[in-house]
């Protein structure tokens, strides 16, 4: 397969980049802009919050070049399907692009999703014409329910949000990839470049991350590392890794060794 | 008759004068041309209705925008 033509599509849009990045937790809007640029991303997540009347200043949207990035508003902080739907309607009113990242949280300590409520919210949002990308557990049955509800992709977690613990259950991620027909995007838990590469080597379509970049000592350099890791992992997946063997196989000829 | 009443904006009670519309509230809050979405009593008020939507006593409004997030 030609690596040049290795694109992927979502709801009629085609993407070259397989990294989706969040815009939270950066030190400044300048740093946000530089990290997004270094990541090579074409899609970025944003959150929706009450306006802080005491802080006029420039807004996040001033830092994001809408011609370069598709906006993916999230429903972070929602604990019910109803609130997640309200947030999506407000995001639509703000002139988002067509996609929403649906999250319905079920537990404040782990930020694990409420999978059942996520499926309920997905059904409602699809009925209202949203293109839904749901954050969910790394559970195949939940992912199938979300696909049945009309979601464009599924986004199972690799580890708790913001934990940087990496791909805790690669087998589950692989089972999801092999058994759903939509793109699988690992969302949450990627802590460093090798984690992103592992996700891509498993066959994920893309990886979504925020804290892994924003909480690095040098976020812009880490954004660049993540871009290369996603690219390397994707190429390794396409190349097809060698079979694992329990014992050594010499790389040099066994014949002609001097005596 | 009192020409002011109380509403709740982003969780904080405040007084507005009778006849205040969503558009006027946004302007009085100094939001000017900032991109803002408005929900009144859990229902989105589309931008093209901001100028005609008059507030009523006890209204609960959410004024929101995009911020950084994952």
Interface residues (C-beta under 8 A of the other chain):
Chain A: X22 X23 X24 X25 X26 X32 X45 X46 X47 X48 X49 X50 X51 X53 X56 X59 X60 X61 X71 X73 X74 X76 X86 X89 X90 X91 X92 X93 X94 X95 X161 X162 X188 X208 X209 X210 X211
Chain B: X10 X11 X29 X30 X31 X34 X35 X36 X37 X38 X39 X42 X44 X46 X47 X62 X63 X64 X65 X66 X67 X68 X69 X70
